Structure formats: structure tokens, C-alpha cells
């Protein structure tokens, strides 16, 4: 058995639960615990299915997530940041890398 729990330990846990909660509340607690575990499993399966669908959708597309679309023309670079030297598209008011204000 996992965690080195032996049948005598399980029996002691059941006896302690009977003493603490009483025989009338144990079925109610068992139902609540079973319902909670079922809801957790349902949520875990939904999250896994959503992640699997997202991965499959991105794998099937021509432009997977995280990769730039190279079919679109790049914006013209007319400005360079004085602070960090990063190229910025024309008309930009702030540097894309450091956030420094660009003089027009």
C-alpha cells in the first residue's frame, strides 16, 4: 500500500472518525468527499481538454503561436532610440524596448 499504510492503520482511522463524527454523519461526509473529488476530476479533465484543443488548433494553423507572421511586411524603421539604440517604427512615440520617449 502507498505510504506504508497498513490495514491496522486504516482501521484506526475509521474508528477515530466514528468517535469524532458519529455513525450518522459519516455517510454525509463520505458523499461530500466523493462529490468534491468528482468535481475536482471534472475540472481537471475540462482544463486538460481545453489545453489539448488549443495545442491542436495552433499546431494545425499556418502560424503557430509565438512565431511572427513573416508574410506581412515589416513596418519601416525610421527612428532609433537614443537611450538603448533599438530600432522603432516611424510614428512611434516611445521605444519598444526600453520605453524611452522618442523625439519626433
Phi and psi in degrees as a GROMACS rama.xvg file:
@    title "Ramachandran Plot"
@    xaxis  label "Phi"
@    yaxis  label "Psi"
@TYPE xy
-68.0381  151.6  UNK-2
61.9727  21.3884  UNK-3
59.7633  29.7756  UNK-4
-85.3135  126.773  UNK-5
-105.085  164.656  UNK-6
-56.0039  -33.0077  UNK-7
-65.6735  -34.8546  UNK-8
-67.0801  -41.5671  UNK-9
-63.1918  -41.6631  UNK-10
-61.7185  -41.8636  UNK-11
-65.0865  -37.8753  UNK-12
-64.9139  -42.2463  UNK-13
-64.5803  -42.404  UNK-14
-64.1101  -41.8082  UNK-15
-63.9644  -39.9595  UNK-16
-65.336  -39.4214  UNK-17
-63.1021  -40.6619  UNK-18
-68.1542  -42.9183  UNK-19
-73.1603  -49.8896  UNK-20
-97.2803  -23.4649  UNK-21
86.6557  158.006  UNK-22
-69.5234  -22.0823  UNK-23
-77.5989  -30.7244  UNK-24
-90.0663  -18.905  UNK-25
-60.1785  -44.1477  UNK-26
-62.1378  -37.5749  UNK-27
-64.1779  -43.6332  UNK-28
-65.394  -39.8246  UNK-29
-62.931  -42.3719  UNK-30
-63.003  -44.0157  UNK-31
-61.469  -44.3849  UNK-32
-64.8631  -42.7555  UNK-33
-63.5371  -41.278  UNK-34
-63.8701  -42.9206  UNK-35
-63.1276  -43.9996  UNK-36
-65.226  -39.689  UNK-37
-62.8416  -42.439  UNK-38
-64.9938  -39.9002  UNK-39
-62.0143  -46.1346  UNK-40
-63.2077  -40.1482  UNK-41
-61.7048  -45.8113  UNK-42
-63.6587  -39.642  UNK-43
-65.3745  -40.4629  UNK-44
-67.629  -39.114  UNK-45
-63.6351  -42.9796  UNK-46
-65.9657  -41.7986  UNK-47
-63.604  -42.4337  UNK-48
-64.9087  -40.0062  UNK-49
-64.877  -41.871  UNK-50
-66.2829  -40.7913  UNK-51
-63.864  -41.7997  UNK-52
-63.2108  -42.0117  UNK-53
-64.2065  -42.6156  UNK-54
-64.8966  -43.3948  UNK-55
-65.938  -37.5209  UNK-56
-65.9655  -42.2954  UNK-57
-71.6538  -33.7216  UNK-58
-70.0816  -30.9652  UNK-59
-83.0053  -15.9963  UNK-60
-82.7976  164.385  UNK-61
-75.2649  -23.1878  UNK-62
-125.136  87.6684  UNK-63
-60.7821  155.121  UNK-64
-59.8745  140.685  UNK-65
92.3679  -9.37356  UNK-66
-107.992  136.868  UNK-67
-70.4362  150.707  UNK-68
-81.7565  104.202  UNK-69
-82.282  -4.39072  UNK-70
-80.597  -21.8207  UNK-71
-85.443  141.396  UNK-72
-67.3497  143.878  UNK-73
-76.6552  148.007  UNK-74
-67.1158  149.341  UNK-75
-67.2759  134.303  UNK-76
-99.2764  111.235  UNK-77
-119.626  -10.6811  UNK-78
-126.177  141.414  UNK-79
-122.074  140.8  UNK-80
-71.4968  134.928  UNK-81
-71.184  -33.3441  UNK-82
-76.1679  -50.1003  UNK-83
-114.037  -12.1329  UNK-84
80.6965  10.178  UNK-85
-73.8931  140.864  UNK-86
-73.6824  143.31  UNK-87
-134.231  148.373  UNK-88
-67.2571  156.353  UNK-89
-65.3927  141.245  UNK-90
90.1418  -4.79371  UNK-91
-72.9609  139.249  UNK-92
-94.5154  -24.7438  UNK-93
-131.654  153.067  UNK-94
-68.5256  136.949  UNK-95
-70.8633  -25.1121  UNK-96
-91.833  -52.1975  UNK-97
-108.624  -12.5415  UNK-98
84.7226  5.67358  UNK-99
-66.0116  143.408  UNK-100
-69.1856  131.949  UNK-101
-96.7838  133.808  UNK-102
-81.2688  136.778  UNK-103
